[in-house]
């Protein structure tokens, strides 16, 4: 079964850190362009980071310098290390895998940044 499963979300205080995981089954992540999106309350889903099959990564300005995307090809898992979290980072975070005509989404994981 082809699927992406996110985990690692939760409640964290401002300035804290979380690491999100996106575990893949049925596909090899290293062949895909992988993305992290998020959708905050009342907002549209936005692209915040991606990592290409060659390992090159991209970050939106809103997270640049605070978030790091990585991929473990042995574990077939993508990660998003989130540091210096802010209340405006509160959102449901989704991973997305794209390759040719395939466009796969995980179910999302909630991140809440609040004191």
Helices and strands as residue ranges (DSSP letters): E 3-7, E 10-12, E 18-25, G 29-31, E 33-39, E 46-51, E 57-59, E 67-72, E 77-82, G 87-89, E 91-99, E 102-105, E 109-113
